[in-house]
Amino acid sequence: MCSQTLRKFEKITEGNRFKFLYSRGKKLVLPSLIVYIYVDSRVPGRRLGVTVSKKMGKSVVRNRAKRLLRELFRKNKSLFPEHADVVMVARHGLVEKNYSELEKELHDGLQSLEISNDQHIKK
């Protein structure tokens, strides 16, 4: 049975990469989260970074938000272009929603973007 976790190369952990994505990535603002996407042919596959502010609440709430965002990415990788770095930022109200509501929100939001694998994202 294969592992259902995100593999090491699918995670963004470097602070400089987060800053780069915040400044250069395509920003998609949704009610429960903000998604930054940047397509780069040098990126091995799709990678995820998750940001949850301490303003969200105590560690239990922040960890739940991170788990929801990782699961959202893991189950919907095909929605994102190949060779994309994705950063998801939790917003207030994220943990009150169930997974299916978040999934629908992400699907609808990404439908509004024209995402191509040609080094850029158009709107």
C-alpha positions in Angstrom: 0.0 0.0 0.0 1.5 3.4 -1.0 1.8 6.2 1.5 -0.8 8.9 1.4 1.4 11.6 2.9 3.1 14.4 1.0 6.6 13.4 0.2 9.5 15.5 1.1 10.1 16.9 -2.4 6.4 18.0 -2.5 6.9 20.5 0.4 8.2 24.1 0.4 10.2 24.7 3.5 12.6 27.6 2.6 11.6 31.0 3.8 13.1 32.7 0.7 10.8 30.6 -1.6 7.7 31.7 0.4 8.8 35.4 0.0 9.4 34.9 -3.7 5.9 33.3 -4.2 4.2 36.1 -2.2 5.8 38.7 -4.5 5.8 36.9 -7.9 3.0 34.3 -7.6 -0.5 34.6 -9.0 -2.8 35.4 -6.1 -6.2 33.9 -5.7 -8.3 35.2 -2.8 -11.0 32.9 -1.6 -13.3 33.3 1.5 -11.4 30.8 3.6 -7.9 30.8 2.1 -5.5 32.6 -0.2 -3.6 30.7 -2.8 -0.4 31.8 -4.5 0.7 29.8 -7.6 3.9 30.2 -9.5 4.8 27.9 -12.5 8.5 27.2 -12.9 10.0 24.5 -15.1 12.8 24.0 -12.6 10.4 22.8 -9.9 10.2 19.0 -9.6 6.4 18.4 -9.9 3.9 20.2 -7.7 5.0 21.6 -4.3 3.0 23.0 -1.4 3.7 25.5 1.3 1.3 26.2 4.1 1.0 29.4 6.2 -1.2 29.8 9.2 -0.9 32.9 11.4 -1.0 32.8 15.2 -4.0 35.1 14.8 -6.0 32.0 13.8 -6.0 30.8 17.3 -4.2 28.3 19.6 -2.0 25.5 18.3 -4.8 23.0 18.0 -6.7 25.3 15.7 -3.6 26.2 13.6 -2.7 22.5 13.3 -6.2 21.6 12.1 -6.0 24.4 9.5 -2.6 23.0 8.3 -4.0 19.5 8.1 -7.0 20.7 6.1 -4.9 22.6 3.6 -2.4 19.8 3.1 -5.3 17.3 2.5 -6.9 19.8 0.1 -3.7 19.9 -1.9 -3.0 16.2 -1.7 -6.4 15.1 -3.0 -6.6 17.9 -5.7 -3.1 18.0 -7.1 -4.4 17.5 -10.6 -6.1 21.0 -10.4 -2.7 22.7 -10.3 -0.3 22.9 -13.2 2.7 20.6 -13.4 5.9 22.3 -12.1 4.0 24.7 -9.9 4.8 26.0 -6.4 1.6 26.6 -4.4 1.3 28.4 -1.1 -1.9 28.3 0.8 -2.6 30.8 3.5 -5.4 30.1 6.0 -8.0 32.8 6.7 -10.4 33.1 9.5 -13.3 30.7 9.1 -11.3 28.0 7.5 -11.6 25.5 10.4 -15.3 26.1 10.8 -15.9 24.7 7.2 -15.9 21.0 6.4 -13.6 19.5 3.8 -16.2 19.3 1.0 -17.0 23.0 1.4 -13.3 23.9 1.1 -12.9 21.6 -1.9 -15.8 23.2 -3.7 -14.4 26.7 -2.9 -11.0 25.8 -4.3 -12.5 24.2 -7.4 -14.6 27.2 -8.1 -11.7 29.6 -7.5 -9.3 27.8 -9.7 -11.9 27.6 -12.5 -11.8 31.4 -12.7 -8.1 31.4 -13.4 -6.6 30.3 -16.8 -3.7 28.2 -15.6 -1.3 27.0 -18.2 1.9 25.0 -18.0 3.7 27.6 -20.1 5.6 29.4 -17.4 2.8 31.8 -16.6 -0.7 32.1 -15.2 -3.2 34.4 -16.8 -6.4 36.0 -15.5 
